[in-house]
């Protein structure tokens, strides 16, 4: 769970409840973009960093 502090606004809740995805096809085509790490590894690294910085706490 993210430590957002109190009070949590309706806008903040709406933001974290959104389901968005952003395909990289256009970046690949126009910029020859290739991700350096797979998505699972990137998400794991992000989670670790958030926990280390105190932004992600156990529910």
N, CA, C and O atoms as a printed pandas DataFrame, in Angstrom:
     atom_number atom_name residue_name chain_id  residue_number  x_coord  y_coord  z_coord
0              1         N          UNK        A               1    0.843   -1.171    0.000
1              2        CA          UNK        A               1    0.000    0.000    0.000
2              3         C          UNK        A               1    0.890    1.236    0.000
3              4         O          UNK        A               1    1.900    1.285    0.701
4              5         N          UNK        A               2    0.510    2.220   -0.783
5              6        CA          UNK        A               2    1.284    3.463   -0.817
6              7         C          UNK        A               2    0.987    4.297    0.413
7              8         O          UNK        A               2   -0.165    4.404    0.832
8              9         N          UNK        A               3    1.999    4.877    0.982
9             10        CA          UNK        A               3    1.845    5.751    2.131
10            11         C          UNK        A               3    1.583    7.156    1.610
11            12         O          UNK        A               3    2.520    7.917    1.370
12            13         N          UNK        A               4    0.309    7.500    1.435
13            14        CA          UNK        A               4   -0.056    8.797    0.879
14            15         C          UNK        A               4   -0.251    9.859    1.944
15            16         O          UNK        A               4   -0.426   11.034    1.622
16            17         N          UNK        A               5   -0.224    9.469    3.184
17            18        CA          UNK        A               5   -0.511   10.423    4.249
18            19         C          UNK        A               5   -2.014   10.585    4.389
19            20         O          UNK        A               5   -2.777   10.015    3.608
20            21         N          UNK        A               6   -2.435   11.338    5.354
21            22        CA          UNK        A               6   -3.865   11.552    5.559
22            23         C          UNK        A               6   -4.176   13.013    5.426
23            24         O          UNK        A               6   -3.312   13.823    5.760
24            25         N          UNK        A               7   -5.324   13.417    4.973
25            26        CA          UNK        A               7   -6.345   12.541    4.406
26            27         C          UNK        A               7   -6.032   12.215    2.939
27            28         O          UNK        A               7   -5.340   12.975    2.262
28            29         N          UNK        A               8   -6.540   11.097    2.467
29            30        CA          UNK        A               8   -6.418   10.721    1.060
30            31         C          UNK        A               8   -7.606   11.334    0.342
31            32         O          UNK        A               8   -8.754   11.148    0.746
32            33         N          UNK        A               9   -7.323   12.061   -0.718
33            34        CA          UNK        A               9   -8.408   12.729   -1.435
34            35         C          UNK        A               9   -9.083   11.772   -2.411
35            36         O          UNK        A               9   -8.515   10.748   -2.792
36            37         N          UNK        A              10  -10.282   12.114   -2.802
37            38        CA          UNK        A              10  -11.014   11.328   -3.801
38            39         C          UNK        A              10  -10.235   11.289   -5.111
39            40         O          UNK        A              10  -10.222   10.266   -5.795
40            41         N          UNK        A              11   -9.593   12.388   -5.459
41            42        CA          UNK        A              11   -8.787   12.457   -6.688
42            43         C          UNK        A              11   -7.618   11.463   -6.627
43            44         O          UNK        A              11   -7.329   10.792   -7.618
44            45         N          UNK        A              12   -6.952   11.365   -5.486
45            46        CA          UNK        A              12   -5.853   10.415   -5.331
46            47         C          UNK        A              12   -6.348    8.983   -5.462
47            48         O          UNK        A              12   -5.714    8.167   -6.131
48            49         N          UNK        A              13   -7.464    8.674   -4.835
49            50        CA          UNK        A              13   -8.028    7.329   -4.944
50            51         C          UNK        A              13   -8.387    7.002   -6.382
51            52         O          UNK        A              13   -8.128    5.893   -6.849
52            53         N          UNK        A              14   -8.977    7.948   -7.086
53            54        CA          UNK        A              14   -9.352    7.745   -8.489
54            55         C          UNK        A              14   -8.107    7.479   -9.340
55            56         O          UNK        A              14   -8.128    6.614  -10.216
56            57         N          UNK        A              15   -7.033    8.214   -9.086
57            58        CA          UNK        A              15   -5.791    8.038   -9.840
58            59         C          UNK        A              15   -5.244    6.625   -9.678
59            60         O          UNK        A              15   -4.883    5.983  -10.664
60            61         N          UNK        A              16   -5.180    6.138   -8.449
61            62        CA          UNK        A              16   -4.596    4.820   -8.194
62            63         C          UNK        A              16   -5.524    3.677   -8.591
63            64         O          UNK        A              16   -5.082    2.533   -8.698
64            65         N          UNK        A              17   -6.796    3.971   -8.809
65            66        CA          UNK        A              17   -7.742    2.942   -9.236
66            67         C          UNK        A              17   -7.790    2.799  -10.756
67            68         O          UNK        A              17   -8.381    1.846  -11.264
68            69         N          UNK        A              18   -7.180    3.727  -11.488
69            70        CA          UNK        A              18   -7.213    3.681  -12.949
70            71         C          UNK        A              18   -6.421    2.489  -13.473
71            72         O          UNK        A              18   -5.404    2.095  -12.903
72            73         N          UNK        A              19   -6.902    1.941  -14.546
73            74        CA          UNK        A              19   -6.184    0.871  -15.229
74            75         C          UNK        A              19   -5.731    1.417  -16.579
75            76         O          UNK        A              19   -6.537    1.569  -17.497
76            77         N          UNK        A              20   -4.465    1.703  -16.691
77            78        CA          UNK        A              20   -3.915    2.264  -17.922
78            79         C          UNK        A              20   -2.769    1.404  -18.413
79            80         O          UNK        A              20   -2.050    0.785  -17.628
80            81         N          UNK        A              21   -2.616    1.378  -19.704
81            82        CA          UNK        A              21   -1.434    0.752  -20.281
82            83         C          UNK        A              21   -0.970    1.625  -21.432
83            84         O          UNK        A              21   -1.775    2.268  -22.106
84            85         N          UNK        A              22    0.300    1.639  -21.643
85            86        CA          UNK        A              22    0.893    2.485  -22.670
86            87         C          UNK        A              22    1.823    1.646  -23.533
87            88         O          UNK        A              22    2.987    1.444  -23.186
88            89         N          UNK        A              23    1.309    1.159  -24.659
89            90        CA          UNK        A              23    2.159    0.327  -25.519
90            91         C          UNK        A              23    3.349    1.119  -26.048
91            92         O          UNK        A              23    3.263    2.327  -26.268
92            93         N          UNK        A              24    4.452    0.421  -26.244
93            94        CA          UNK        A              24    5.679    1.085  -26.697
94            95         C          UNK        A              24    5.887    0.951  -28.207
95            96         O          UNK        A              24    6.968    1.262  -28.706
96            97         N          UNK        A              25    4.877    0.498  -28.932
97            98        CA          UNK        A              25    5.016    0.294  -30.375
98            99         C          UNK        A              25    5.463    1.547  -31.122
99           100         O          UNK        A              25    6.346    1.485  -31.978
100          101         N          UNK        A              26    4.853    2.681  -30.795
101          102        CA          UNK        A              26    5.190    3.927  -31.495
102          103         C          UNK        A              26    6.633    4.332  -31.208
103          104         O          UNK        A              26    7.352    4.747  -32.117
104          105         N          UNK        A              27    7.060    4.216  -29.951
105          106        CA          UNK        A              27    8.446    4.544  -29.599
106          107         C          UNK        A              27    9.416    3.602  -30.310
107          108         O          UNK        A              27   10.483    4.024  -30.757
108          109         N          UNK        A              28    9.043    2.327  -30.412
109          110        CA          UNK        A              28    9.893    1.368  -31.116
110          111         C          UNK        A              28   10.022    1.742  -32.583
111          112         O          UNK        A              28   11.116    1.708  -33.147
112          113         N          UNK        A              29    8.891    2.103  -33.206
113          114        CA          UNK        A              29    8.882    2.418  -34.629
114          115         C          UNK        A              29    9.609    3.725  -34.935
115          116         O          UNK        A              29   10.410    3.784  -35.868
116          117         N          UNK        A              30    9.336    4.769  -34.159
117          118        CA          UNK        A              30    9.895    6.088  -34.460
118          119         C          UNK        A              30   11.297    6.307  -33.909
119          120         O          UNK        A              30   12.108    7.001  -34.521
120          121         N          UNK        A              31   11.578    5.720  -32.761
121          122        CA          UNK        A              31   12.833    6.011  -32.064
122          123         C          UNK        A              31   13.759    4.802  -31.945
123          124         O          UNK        A              31   14.840    4.894  -31.362
124          125         N          UNK        A              32   13.326    3.671  -32.501
125          126        CA          UNK        A              32   14.075    2.421  -32.372
126          127         C          UNK        A              32   14.302    2.064  -30.906
127          128         O          UNK        A              32   15.353    1.547  -30.527
128          129         N          UNK        A              33   13.291    2.353  -30.097
129          130        CA          UNK        A              33   13.354    2.095  -28.657
130          131         C          UNK        A              33   13.255    0.601  -28.377
131          132         O          UNK        A              33   12.427   -0.097  -28.963
132          133         N          UNK        A              34   14.081    0.132  -27.503
133          134        CA          UNK        A              34   14.005   -1.231  -26.980
134          135         C          UNK        A              34   14.207   -1.155  -25.472
135          136         O          UNK        A              34   15.194   -0.579  -25.016
136          137         N          UNK        A              35   13.294   -1.724  -24.691
137          138        CA          UNK        A              35   13.465   -1.688  -23.242
138          139         C          UNK        A              35   14.734   -2.421  -22.811
139          140         O          UNK        A              35   15.116   -3.425  -23.412
140          141         N          UNK        A              36   15.380   -1.911  -21.773
141          142        CA          UNK        A              36   16.617   -2.515  -21.269
142          143         C          UNK        A              36   16.348   -3.698  -20.351
143          144         O          UNK        A              36   17.160   -4.619  -20.263
144          145         N          UNK        A              37   15.211   -3.673  -19.670
145          146        CA          UNK        A              37   14.855   -4.768  -18.760
146          147         C          UNK        A              37   13.410   -5.189  -19.037
147          148         O          UNK        A              37   12.598   -4.365  -19.458
148          149         N          UNK        A              38   13.087   -6.446  -18.806
149          150        CA          UNK        A              38   11.699   -6.907  -18.959
150          151         C          UNK        A              38   10.791   -6.217  -17.938
151          152         O          UNK        A              38   11.254   -5.763  -16.891
152          153         N          UNK        A              39    9.508   -6.143  -18.250
153          154        CA          UNK        A              39    8.559   -5.431  -17.392
154          155         C          UNK        A              39    8.530   -5.994  -15.970
155          156         O          UNK        A              39    8.480   -5.224  -15.011
156          157         N          UNK        A              40    8.560   -7.317  -15.813
157          158        CA          UNK        A              40    8.523   -7.903  -14.456
158          159         C          UNK        A              40    9.726   -7.471  -13.635
159          160         O          UNK        A              40    9.593   -7.152  -12.454
160          161         N          UNK        A              41   10.898   -7.460  -14.256
161          162        CA          UNK        A              41   12.101   -7.035  -13.538
162          163         C          UNK        A              41   12.028   -5.551  -13.203
163          164         O          UNK        A              41   12.395   -5.144  -12.100
164          165         N          UNK        A              42   11.562   -4.748  -14.137
165          166        CA          UNK        A              42   11.437   -3.308  -13.899
166          167         C          UNK        A              42   10.470   -2.996  -12.773
167          168         O          UNK        A              42   10.730   -2.122  -11.946
168          169         N          UNK        A              43    9.341   -3.718  -12.740
169          170        CA          UNK        A              43    8.371   -3.503  -11.667
170          171         C          UNK        A              43    8.943   -3.947  -10.323
171          172         O          UNK        A              43    8.707   -3.307   -9.299
172          173         N          UNK        A              44    9.692   -5.038  -10.334
173          174        CA          UNK        A              44   10.322   -5.519   -9.099
174          175         C          UNK        A              44   11.346   -4.503   -8.588
175          176         O          UNK        A              44   11.409   -4.228   -7.389
176          177         N          UNK        A              45   12.139   -3.953   -9.492
177          178        CA          UNK        A              45   13.117   -2.922   -9.096
178          179         C          UNK        A              45   12.412   -1.697   -8.531
179          180         O          UNK        A              45   12.852   -1.120   -7.536
180          181         N          UNK        A              46   11.308   -1.303   -9.177
181          182        CA          UNK        A              46   10.554   -0.134   -8.713
182          183         C          UNK        A              46    9.993   -0.379   -7.321
183          184         O          UNK        A              46   10.088    0.485   -6.449
184          185         N          UNK        A              47    9.403   -1.564   -7.110
185          186        CA          UNK        A              47    8.869   -1.899   -5.792
186          187         C          UNK        A              47    9.968   -1.851   -4.730
187          188         O          UNK        A              47    9.770   -1.296   -3.649
188          189         N          UNK        A              48   11.108   -2.428   -5.039
189          190        CA          UNK        A              48   12.224   -2.417   -4.081
190          191         C          UNK        A              48   12.647   -0.997   -3.735
191          192         O          UNK        A              48   12.880   -0.684   -2.567
192          193         N          UNK        A              49   12.746   -0.145   -4.734
193          194        CA          UNK        A              49   13.145    1.243   -4.503
194          195         C          UNK        A              49   12.105    1.977   -3.658
195          196         O          UNK        A              49   12.452    2.703   -2.727
196          197         N          UNK        A              50   10.801    1.778   -3.997
197          198        CA          UNK        A              50    9.743    2.432   -3.227
198          199         C          UNK        A              50    9.780    2.005   -1.770
199          200         O          UNK        A              50    9.599    2.833   -0.877
200          201         N          UNK        A              51   10.012    0.719   -1.519
201          202        CA          UNK        A              51   10.098    0.234   -0.141
202          203         C          UNK        A              51   11.304    0.834    0.581
203          204         O          UNK        A              51   11.195    1.272    1.726
204          205         N          UNK        A              52   12.461    0.851   -0.102
205          206        CA          UNK        A              52   13.680    1.398    0.494
206          207         C          UNK        A              52   13.518    2.859    0.871
207          208         O          UNK        A              52   14.025    3.301    1.901
208          209         N          UNK        A              53   12.806    3.613    0.028
209          210        CA          UNK        A              53   12.595    5.045    0.269
210          211         C          UNK        A              53   11.444    5.332    1.236
211          212         O          UNK        A              53   11.207    6.485    1.595
212          213         N          UNK        A              54   10.724    4.275    1.661
213          214        CA          UNK        A              54    9.633    4.460    2.608
214          215         C          UNK        A              54    8.315    4.892    1.982
215          216         O          UNK        A              54    7.411    5.336    2.691
216          217         N          UNK        A              55    8.192    4.766    0.661
217          218        CA          UNK        A              55    6.971    5.176   -0.026
218          219         C          UNK        A              55    5.964    4.038   -0.172
219          220         O          UNK        A              55    4.813    4.268   -0.542
220          221         N          UNK        A              56    6.393    2.821    0.115
221          222        CA          UNK        A              56    5.526    1.658   -0.020
222          223         C          UNK        A              56    5.606    0.886    1.282
223          224         O          UNK        A              56    6.679    0.450    1.700
224          225         N          UNK        A              57    4.467    0.726    1.910
225          226        CA          UNK        A              57    4.435    0.041    3.208
226          227         C          UNK        A              57    3.543   -1.180    3.116
227          228         O          UNK        A              57    2.691   -1.266    2.233
228          229         N          UNK        A              58    3.732   -2.117    4.015
229          230        CA          UNK        A              58    2.900   -3.318    4.071
230          231         C          UNK        A              58    1.465   -2.934    4.410
231          232         O          UNK        A              58    1.228   -2.027    5.208
232          233         N          UNK        A              59    0.513   -3.629    3.801
233          234        CA          UNK        A              59   -0.905   -3.346    4.064
234          235         C          UNK        A              59   -1.320   -3.910    5.394
235          236         O          UNK        A              59   -2.478   -3.772    5.788
